Amino acid sequence: MHFELNEEHQLIRQTAKEFAKSLREGAIERDEKAIFPFSHVKEMGELGFMGMMVEERYAGAGMDTLAYVIAIEEISKVDASAGVIMSAHNSLVLYGLQAFGTDAQKEKYLKPLASGEKLGAFALSEPEAGSDATSQHTTAQDQGDHYLVNGTKNWITNGGNADIYLVIAQTHPEQGHRGINALIVGKGMDGFTIGPKENKLGIRSSDTHSLLFSDVKVPRENRIGEDGFGFKFAMKTLDGGRIGIAAQALGIAAGAYELALAYSKERKTFGKAICEHQAIQFKLADMEMEIEAARLLTYKAAWLKDQGKPYAKEAAMAKLYASEVAMKTTVEAVQIHGGYGYVKEYHVERMMRDAKITQIYEGTSEIQRLVIARDILK
């Protein structure tokens, strides 16, 4: 086993780290006012971060999952909202189109998405279908040459600013999860409207919306895979998505730790820097240890995916553990900062709010434990 990054991965880390410096300026204002980082997303596209794992013939960067994880980690150290915009776009939209789309779908939709020209969103969750993804109430009625889509999706990352949406809908209710399809829906289709932006606790500059469908006519050629493949498509896509969220959580934890470590060397109490007090040293030691463990789990899941090996359990383990480390580390970072940690100027309170969602979206911590348990017991 090799634990050193190769030259390409080191270059990706450095490039992402340099880009992330531009994210810090304005991060507090974007958080307070829920401002979508348009210019930064455009720059991520120019750097190749919006199509990292897509083949070059489809305008992607042709990199592996580990490179992608490294980039999200570095970006999320500074701004987790930018990290999740990138993650949802790459993991949930581009991966699914590249793995299961037709050549025509790739030419028409994957290319502009991978180049960063357009932004993607993945629409699975509904008001009554979150963790229970089989309970799809959005319908896609088969009309021969097209589907008629009706229903509501919610909690959709990139929902307001995306151009292309992958929508999971029920076509054959009598067949349960085997009757679900995945459809490509473009912004501007008649009957497709975007609901108000959610006013969230964290990742506030990432836009989250409900999507409303009223007799939306979607061409049959926009269906991904065979009839009834939609649920399998969603589950396979989410496996990779969990690696992206693990990387986001890892970045949040590492970023908060770095700020806490730096502050502990500057802040003095009782005549010495607080990092010289054993109480603070123990906190820092636990933070460093748990972050490194989360990093190894996340990198291993990425490596398994790149090797073409089963990785669903490992992705769930990485996402579960990294999200819990993110929550614990950010709370401790606030504690180390004391009263300063409770105000926005020092960033760690924002990171603490951002961390919470990593335990919820793309499968709650409870669902991750279920995925892991089923795998070890099968």
Salt bridges, closest charged atoms under 4 A:
GLU18 OE2 - LYS21 NZ 3.12
GLU29 OE2 - LYS33 NZ 3.17
ASP31 OD2 - ARG353 NH2 2.70
GLU46 OE2 - LYS42 NZ 2.61
GLU55 OE1 - ARG57 NE 2.81
ASP64 OD1 - HIS9 NE2 3.09
GLU73 OE1 - ARG13 NH2 2.97
GLU73 OE2 - ARG295 NH2 2.75
GLU74 OE2 - ARG13 NE 3.00
GLU74 OE2 - LYS77 NZ 3.20
ASP79 OD2 - ARG30 NH2 2.83
GLU107 OE1 - LYS111 NZ 3.14
GLU126 OE2 - LYS153 NZ 2.88
GLU128 OE1 - HIS137 NE2 3.54
ASP142 OD1 - ARG220 NH1 2.89
ASP145 OD1 - HIS146 ND1 2.72
ASP207 OD2 - HIS209 NE2 3.54
ASP227 OD2 - HIS172 NE2 2.84
ASP239 OD1 - ARG242 NH1 3.64
GLU258 OE2 - LYS77 NZ 3.13
GLU290 OE2 - LYS328 NZ 2.80
GLU292 OE1 - ARG295 NH1 2.91
GLU314 OE2 - LYS313 NZ 3.96
GLU324 OE2 - ARG369 NH2 2.98
GLU332 OE1 - LYS283 NZ 3.01
GLU349 OE2 - LYS344 NZ 3.59
GLU349 OE1 - ARG353 NE 2.93
ASP354 OD2 - ARG350 NH1 4.00
ASP375 OD2 - LYS378 NZ 3.63
